[in-house]
């Protein structure tokens, strides 16, 4: 079975739309600084930093300090609980969709 605490943490972390937007920007770059994430986001640097802290705690990003700058990159392994959860339920939906397809074929040959 899927580890409940891990999937709860990932889902809770990605539930916030601003945090998801920050994560998506990180995903689109090999590495990105806090300053770059803040620029054009419409969110303060301190708010971006708070979102980054939560993304890091959830294991979704990794940071690297270089001088006065901190750079972030996505951690693909952090999404594993979400993928595992989706895979667990994909069997359920695959079976249901196959049944629906059969029913529709019977109704409209």
N, C-alpha and C positions, 0 to 999 in steps of 0.2 A: 504494500500500500504506500501511498505517497506521504511524505513527511509533512504534516499539517502546518507546523510552525514555519517551515521554510516557504511554503507556498503562500501562507498568510502574509509573511513579511514582504515578499515580492509583490503580491497583488496590492497590499496596502500602500507600498511605496509608489507603485505606478498608477494608483488610483487618482492622484492629484494631477490635473491637466498641465499645470505649470512645470511640475517635476518631470512629467512625461516629455514635455517639449524640450527641457534641458537634456534629458537622456537621449532623445532623438538627435539633437545637435551633436552630442558626444559620439553617438553611433556613426554619424556621417563624416567624422574626422578621425584620422589616425591618432591624433592627440590635440587637445584644445585647452587653452588657459581659461582661468576664471574671468579675466578681463574680456576675452573674446566671447565667452558665453554671456556675459552681462551686456555687452554692446548690442544694441538693437533688440534686446529682449523685452524691454518695457518693465523690467524687474530690477530692483536695487541689487548692488553687489552683495550686500549682507544676506538678502533673501536667496540669491543664487547659491551663496555659500551654504546656507542652511539646507537647501535642496540637495546640494552635492554631498553634504554630510550624511543625509538619510540614504542617498543612492549608494554611498560607500558602505554604510552599515549593512545594507541589504545585499552587499556583494555584487552590485551591478556595475560599479566603476572602480578603477584603481587610480591613485594619484601619484604624482612624482614632483617633488620640489626641485626647483632649479633657481638658485639665488632667491630673489624675492617673489618669483612666480611659482604657481602650482599648476601643473598640467594634468589633465584627466583623459583617460581612455576607457572605452567600454570593456567590461569583463564578461565575455560570452558565457562562461560557466555560471555566472550569476542568474541567468535565465533558465537554467536547467530545471528548477522546480516547476516553473510555468510550463515548459515543454513536457515534462513528465506528466503533469496534471492533464494537459491537453491530449497527450497520447493515450492516457488511461480512458478518457471519455470518447476518443475517436472511434473505438470499437463499438461503443453504444450507438453513436450517430451513424456510423457506416451501416450497421444492421438495420437501424430504423429507416434510413434513406433507401436501402435496398428493398425493404418491405413496401415503402411508399411507391417506389418505381414499379414494383410488381402489381400493386393495386391499380395504379394509373393505367398500366398496360391492359389489365383486365377490363377496366371501365371504358377504355377507348382503344379498341384493337386496331 
